[in-house]
Amino acid sequence: MMKQRIDRLTLLQERQAAADQLEPKEMEELRDKNESLLLRLHETLKQCQDLKTEKGQMDRKISQLSEENGELTFRVRGGGR
């Protein structure tokens, strides 16, 4: 009975040792994936910020052109002689 317990304990220790060897490799893979995802996140955030900036510039240009169009329409109709 004692021999069975020792054999079972030895087997558990061997399995634990094998699992411990796999863990660092898996952790490294997870770290690599995490770094890759963080890089993609930062790139996406930068693209989002660039698009917001571009949208603001386009909105200002549209407003400017709308004002100019309104002034030209007013002149064409004879209001700005």
C-alpha positions as CSV (number, residue, x, y, z in Angstrom):
1,M,0.0,0.0,0.0
2,M,2.8,2.4,0.8
3,K,4.5,1.4,-2.4
4,Q,1.4,2.4,-4.4
5,R,1.3,5.8,-2.7
6,I,5.0,6.4,-3.4
7,D,4.5,5.4,-7.0
8,R,1.4,7.6,-7.4
9,L,3.3,10.5,-5.7
10,T,6.3,10.0,-8.1
11,L,3.9,9.9,-11.1
12,L,2.3,13.2,-9.9
13,Q,5.7,14.8,-9.5
14,E,6.7,13.8,-13.0
15,R,3.5,15.2,-14.5
16,Q,4.0,18.4,-12.6
17,A,7.5,18.7,-13.8
18,A,6.4,18.2,-17.4
19,A,3.6,20.8,-16.9
20,D,6.1,23.3,-15.5
21,Q,8.3,22.9,-18.5
22,L,5.4,23.7,-20.9
23,E,4.3,26.7,-18.9
24,P,7.2,29.1,-19.7
25,K,6.7,28.4,-23.4
26,E,3.0,29.1,-23.2
27,M,3.6,32.2,-21.2
28,E,6.0,33.5,-23.8
29,E,3.5,32.8,-26.5
30,L,0.9,34.7,-24.6
31,R,3.3,37.6,-24.0
32,D,4.0,37.8,-27.7
33,K,0.3,37.7,-28.6
34,N,-0.3,40.4,-26.0
35,E,2.4,42.6,-27.4
36,S,1.1,42.2,-30.9
37,L,-2.4,43.1,-29.8
38,L,-1.2,46.1,-27.9
39,L,0.7,47.3,-31.0
40,R,-2.4,46.9,-33.2
41,L,-4.5,48.7,-30.6
42,H,-2.1,51.7,-30.6
43,E,-2.0,51.7,-34.4
44,T,-5.8,51.7,-34.4
45,L,-6.1,54.4,-31.8
46,K,-3.7,56.6,-33.9
47,Q,-5.7,56.0,-37.0
48,C,-8.9,57.0,-35.1
49,Q,-7.2,60.2,-33.9
50,D,-6.0,61.0,-37.4
51,L,-9.5,60.4,-38.8
52,K,-11.0,62.7,-36.1
53,T,-8.5,65.4,-37.0
54,E,-9.2,65.0,-40.7
55,K,-12.9,65.1,-40.1
56,G,-12.5,68.4,-38.1
57,Q,-10.5,69.9,-40.9
58,M,-13.1,68.8,-43.5
59,D,-16.0,70.2,-41.4
60,R,-14.2,73.5,-41.2
61,K,-13.6,73.5,-44.9
62,I,-17.3,72.6,-45.6
63,S,-18.4,75.5,-43.3
64,Q,-16.1,77.9,-45.1
65,L,-17.3,76.8,-48.5
66,S,-20.9,77.0,-47.4
67,E,-20.4,80.6,-46.2
68,E,-18.7,81.5,-49.5
69,N,-21.5,79.8,-51.4
70,G,-24.1,81.8,-49.5
71,E,-22.2,85.0,-50.2
72,L,-22.0,84.2,-53.9
73,T,-25.7,83.3,-54.0
74,F,-26.6,86.6,-52.3
75,R,-24.5,88.5,-54.9
76,V,-26.0,86.6,-57.9
77,R,-29.5,87.4,-56.7
78,G,-28.6,91.1,-56.7
79,G,-28.3,91.7,-53.0
80,G,-24.7,92.7,-52.9
81,R,-24.4,95.5,-55.4
